[in-house]
């Protein structure tokens, strides 16, 4: 899925109910660079893991 095309209210992690906008903000605030950092700091992608590909994209686009 192309995360650039999704709005800030898009639910990225269904298990933890985390939206794109709040995750982008967290990435920038905490200066997260890796998926492991985002999984730990954001408490996402660590239950079923289905959102990990989308989380990787957020890490890329957060600093554009």
N, CA, C and O atoms as a GROMACS GRO file, in nm:
protein
  256
    1UNK      N    1   0.084  -0.118   0.000
    1UNK     CA    2   0.000   0.000   0.000
    1UNK      C    3   0.089   0.125   0.000
    1UNK      O    4   0.191   0.129   0.068
    2UNK      N    5   0.049   0.224  -0.075
    2UNK     CA    6   0.126   0.348  -0.083
    2UNK      C    7   0.085   0.440   0.031
    2UNK      O    8  -0.021   0.501   0.026
    3UNK      N    9   0.169   0.451   0.132
    3UNK     CA   10   0.137   0.531   0.249
    3UNK      C   11   0.135   0.681   0.218
    3UNK      O   12   0.070   0.758   0.290
    4UNK      N   13   0.204   0.723   0.112
    4UNK     CA   14   0.201   0.864   0.074
    4UNK      C   15   0.060   0.906   0.035
    4UNK      O   16   0.021   1.021   0.057
    5UNK      N   17  -0.016   0.814  -0.023
    5UNK     CA   18  -0.150   0.845  -0.071
    5UNK      C   19  -0.255   0.842   0.041
    5UNK      O   20  -0.368   0.889   0.022
    6UNK      N   21  -0.219   0.789   0.155
    6UNK     CA   22  -0.313   0.777   0.266
    6UNK      C   23  -0.315   0.905   0.350
    6UNK      O   24  -0.212   0.969   0.369
    7UNK      N   25  -0.432   0.942   0.399
    7UNK     CA   26  -0.446   1.060   0.484
    7UNK      C   27  -0.394   1.033   0.625
    7UNK      O   28  -0.367   0.919   0.660
    8UNK      N   29  -0.381   1.138   0.703
    8UNK     CA   30  -0.329   1.126   0.838
    8UNK      C   31  -0.418   1.042   0.930
    8UNK      O   32  -0.370   0.990   1.030
    9UNK      N   33  -0.546   1.028   0.896
    9UNK     CA   34  -0.638   0.949   0.978
    9UNK      C   35  -0.639   0.802   0.942
    9UNK      O   36  -0.713   0.724   1.002
   10UNK      N   37  -0.557   0.763   0.844
   10UNK     CA   38  -0.552   0.622   0.804
   10UNK      C   39  -0.497   0.538   0.919
   10UNK      O   40  -0.392   0.570   0.975
   11UNK      N   41  -0.569   0.431   0.953
   11UNK     CA   42  -0.529   0.341   1.061
   11UNK      C   43  -0.421   0.246   1.009
   11UNK      O   44  -0.450   0.153   0.935
   12UNK      N   45  -0.297   0.271   1.048
   12UNK     CA   46  -0.184   0.191   1.002
   12UNK      C   47  -0.177   0.060   1.079
   12UNK      O   48  -0.167  -0.047   1.019
   13UNK      N   49  -0.184   0.068   1.210
   13UNK     CA   50  -0.176  -0.051   1.296
   13UNK      C   51  -0.314  -0.075   1.357
   13UNK      O   52  -0.355  -0.005   1.449
   14UNK      N   53  -0.383  -0.175   1.304
   14UNK     CA   54  -0.518  -0.204   1.353
   14UNK      C   55  -0.515  -0.263   1.493
   14UNK      O   56  -0.604  -0.235   1.573
   15UNK      N   57  -0.416  -0.344   1.524
   15UNK     CA   58  -0.408  -0.408   1.656
   15UNK      C   59  -0.395  -0.304   1.768
   15UNK      O   60  -0.458  -0.318   1.874
   16UNK      N   61  -0.315  -0.201   1.744
   16UNK     CA   62  -0.289  -0.100   1.847
   16UNK      C   63  -0.362   0.031   1.820
   16UNK      O   64  -0.348   0.128   1.895
   17UNK      N   65  -0.442   0.032   1.711
   17UNK     CA   66  -0.522   0.151   1.675
   17UNK      C   67  -0.438   0.278   1.664
   17UNK      O   68  -0.467   0.380   1.727
   18UNK      N   69  -0.333   0.270   1.582
   18UNK     CA   70  -0.243   0.384   1.561
   18UNK      C   71  -0.260   0.437   1.419
   18UNK      O   72  -0.259   0.361   1.322
   19UNK      N   73  -0.276   0.568   1.410
   19UNK     CA   74  -0.299   0.633   1.281
   19UNK      C   75  -0.170   0.688   1.222
   19UNK      O   76  -0.072   0.713   1.292
   20UNK      N   77  -0.172   0.704   1.091
   20UNK     CA   78  -0.056   0.754   1.017
   20UNK      C   79  -0.003   0.884   1.074
   20UNK      O   80   0.117   0.897   1.099
   21UNK      N   81  -0.091   0.982   1.095
   21UNK     CA   82  -0.048   1.114   1.143
   21UNK      C   83   0.024   1.110   1.275
   21UNK      O   84   0.127   1.175   1.293
   22UNK      N   85  -0.030   1.032   1.369
   22UNK     CA   86   0.034   1.025   1.501
   22UNK      C   87   0.167   0.951   1.495
   22UNK      O   88   0.259   0.982   1.571
   23UNK      N   89   0.178   0.854   1.406
   23UNK     CA   90   0.305   0.782   1.393
   23UNK      C   91   0.411   0.868   1.326
   23UNK      O   92   0.527   0.865   1.366
   24UNK      N   93   0.372   0.944   1.225
   24UNK     CA   94   0.467   1.036   1.160
   24UNK      C   95   0.518   1.137   1.262
   24UNK      O   96   0.638   1.166   1.267
   25UNK      N   97   0.428   1.190   1.343
   25UNK     CA   98   0.466   1.286   1.446
   25UNK      C   99   0.564   1.223   1.546
   25UNK      O  100   0.663   1.286   1.585
   26UNK      N  101   0.537   1.100   1.588
   26UNK     CA  102   0.625   1.030   1.681
   26UNK      C  103   0.763   1.008   1.621
   26UNK      O  104   0.865   1.029   1.687
   27UNK      N  105   0.766   0.966   1.495
   27UNK     CA  106   0.894   0.942   1.426
   27UNK      C  107   0.978   1.069   1.426
   27UNK      O  108   1.098   1.065   1.454
   28UNK      N  109   0.915   1.181   1.395
   28UNK     CA  110   0.987   1.309   1.389
   28UNK      C  111   1.030   1.356   1.528
   28UNK      O  112   1.143   1.400   1.546
   29UNK      N  113   0.940   1.349   1.624
   29UNK     CA  114   0.970   1.395   1.760
   29UNK      C  115   1.086   1.318   1.824
   29UNK      O  116   1.176   1.376   1.885
   30UNK      N  117   1.080   1.186   1.808
   30UNK     CA  118   1.181   1.100   1.872
   30UNK      C  119   1.300   1.072   1.781
   30UNK      O  120   1.395   1.004   1.820
   31UNK      N  121   1.294   1.127   1.657
   31UNK     CA  122   1.399   1.107   1.558
   31UNK      C  123   1.429   0.958   1.536
   31UNK      O  124   1.544   0.915   1.535
   32UNK      N  125   1.321   0.882   1.518
   32UNK     CA  126   1.334   0.738   1.498
   32UNK      C  127   1.382   0.710   1.356
   32UNK      O  128   1.342   0.778   1.261
   33UNK      N  129   1.468   0.612   1.343
   33UNK     CA  130   1.527   0.580   1.213
   33UNK      C  131   1.502   0.436   1.169
   33UNK      O  132   1.506   0.406   1.050
   34UNK      N  133   1.476   0.347   1.264
   34UNK     CA  134   1.463   0.205   1.230
   34UNK      C  135   1.326   0.151   1.269
   34UNK      O  136   1.257   0.208   1.354
   35UNK      N  137   1.289   0.041   1.207
   35UNK     CA  138   1.163  -0.025   1.239
   35UNK      C  139   1.163  -0.071   1.385
   35UNK      O  140   1.062  -0.059   1.453
   36UNK      N  141   1.274  -0.122   1.432
   36UNK     CA  142   1.282  -0.166   1.571
   36UNK      C  143   1.257  -0.050   1.667
   36UNK      O  144   1.186  -0.066   1.767
   37UNK      N  145   1.314   0.066   1.638
   37UNK     CA  146   1.290   0.184   1.722
   37UNK      C  147   1.142   0.224   1.721
   37UNK      O  148   1.085   0.255   1.825
   38UNK      N  149   1.082   0.222   1.603
   38UNK     CA  150   0.942   0.259   1.590
   38UNK      C  151   0.853   0.158   1.661
   38UNK      O  152   0.757   0.196   1.728
   39UNK      N  153   0.883   0.032   1.648
   39UNK     CA  154   0.804  -0.073   1.714
   39UNK      C  155   0.810  -0.056   1.866
   39UNK      O  156   0.710  -0.073   1.935
   40UNK      N  157   0.928  -0.024   1.916
   40UNK     CA  158   0.944  -0.009   2.061
   40UNK      C  159   0.882   0.121   2.112
   40UNK      O  160   0.802   0.119   2.206
   41UNK      N  161   0.918   0.233   2.050
   41UNK     CA  162   0.872   0.364   2.096
   41UNK      C  163   0.723   0.388   2.068
   41UNK      O  164   0.654   0.454   2.146
   42UNK      N  165   0.673   0.333   1.957
   42UNK     CA  166   0.534   0.357   1.919
   42UNK      C  167   0.439   0.247   1.960
   42UNK      O  168   0.317   0.261   1.945
   43UNK      N  169   0.494   0.137   2.012
   43UNK     CA  170   0.412   0.022   2.049
   43UNK      C  171   0.323  -0.020   1.932
   43UNK      O  172   0.202  -0.036   1.947
   44UNK      N  173   0.386  -0.039   1.816
   44UNK     CA  174   0.316  -0.082   1.695
   44UNK      C  175   0.394  -0.193   1.628
   44UNK      O  176   0.515  -0.208   1.650
   45UNK      N  177   0.325  -0.270   1.546
   45UNK     CA  178   0.391  -0.374   1.467
   45UNK      C  179   0.447  -0.488   1.548
   45UNK      O  180   0.529  -0.566   1.498
   46UNK      N  181   0.405  -0.499   1.673
   46UNK     CA  182   0.462  -0.604   1.758
   46UNK      C  183   0.359  -0.704   1.806
   46UNK      O  184   0.385  -0.783   1.897
   47UNK      N  185   0.241  -0.702   1.744
   47UNK     CA  186   0.140  -0.801   1.779
   47UNK      C  187   0.124  -0.900   1.664
   47UNK      O  188   0.171  -1.014   1.673
   48UNK      N  189   0.060  -0.859   1.555
   48UNK     CA  190   0.044  -0.951   1.441
   48UNK      C  191   0.151  -0.926   1.333
   48UNK      O  192   0.184  -1.016   1.256
   49UNK      N  193   0.203  -0.802   1.328
   49UNK     CA  194   0.310  -0.770   1.233
   49UNK      C  195   0.265  -0.735   1.093
   49UNK      O  196   0.348  -0.708   1.007
   50UNK      N  197   0.134  -0.734   1.069
   50UNK     CA  198   0.084  -0.708   0.933
   50UNK      C  199   0.116  -0.567   0.885
   50UNK      O  200   0.118  -0.543   0.764
   51UNK      N  201   0.139  -0.475   0.975
   51UNK     CA  202   0.161  -0.335   0.937
   51UNK      C  203   0.309  -0.300   0.918
   51UNK      O  204   0.341  -0.186   0.884
   52UNK      N  205   0.398  -0.394   0.937
   52UNK     CA  206   0.542  -0.362   0.935
   52UNK      C  207   0.589  -0.302   0.803
   52UNK      O  208   0.674  -0.213   0.803
   53UNK      N  209   0.536  -0.348   0.693
   53UNK     CA  210   0.573  -0.290   0.563
   53UNK      C  211   0.530  -0.143   0.555
   53UNK      O  212   0.604  -0.058   0.506
   54UNK      N  213   0.409  -0.115   0.604
   54UNK     CA  214   0.360   0.023   0.606
   54UNK      C  215   0.443   0.108   0.702
   54UNK      O  216   0.469   0.225   0.673
   55UNK      N  217   0.484   0.053   0.813
   55UNK     CA  218   0.566   0.126   0.909
   55UNK      C  219   0.702   0.162   0.847
   55UNK      O  220   0.754   0.271   0.871
   56UNK      N  221   0.757   0.072   0.769
   56UNK     CA  222   0.884   0.099   0.699
   56UNK      C  223   0.866   0.219   0.605
   56UNK      O  224   0.954   0.305   0.596
   57UNK      N  225   0.754   0.224   0.536
   57UNK     CA  226   0.727   0.336   0.447
   57UNK      C  227   0.715   0.467   0.525
   57UNK      O  228   0.763   0.571   0.480
   58UNK      N  229   0.651   0.462   0.641
   58UNK     CA  230   0.638   0.583   0.722
   58UNK      C  231   0.774   0.636   0.764
   58UNK      O  232   0.796   0.757   0.768
   59UNK      N  233   0.865   0.546   0.796
   59UNK     CA  234   1.001   0.589   0.832
   59UNK      C  235   1.069   0.661   0.717
   59UNK      O  236   1.144   0.756   0.738
   60UNK      N  237   1.041   0.617   0.597
   60UNK     CA  238   1.099   0.680   0.477
   60UNK      C  239   1.038   0.817   0.450
   60UNK      O  240   1.110   0.913   0.422
   61UNK      N  241   0.906   0.827   0.459
   61UNK     CA  242   0.840   0.952   0.420
   61UNK      C  243   0.835   1.056   0.531
   61UNK      O  244   0.806   1.173   0.503
   62UNK      N  245   0.862   1.018   0.653
   62UNK     CA  246   0.853   1.112   0.765
   62UNK      C  247   0.952   1.227   0.753
   62UNK      O  248   0.927   1.337   0.803
   63UNK      N  249   1.064   1.204   0.686
   63UNK     CA  250   1.170   1.305   0.677
   63UNK      C  251   1.175   1.374   0.540
   63UNK      O  252   1.270   1.447   0.511
   64UNK      N  253   1.074   1.350   0.457
   64UNK     CA  254   1.072   1.414   0.325
   64UNK      C  255   1.036   1.560   0.334
   64UNK      O  256   1.030   1.629   0.232
   0.00000   0.00000   0.00000
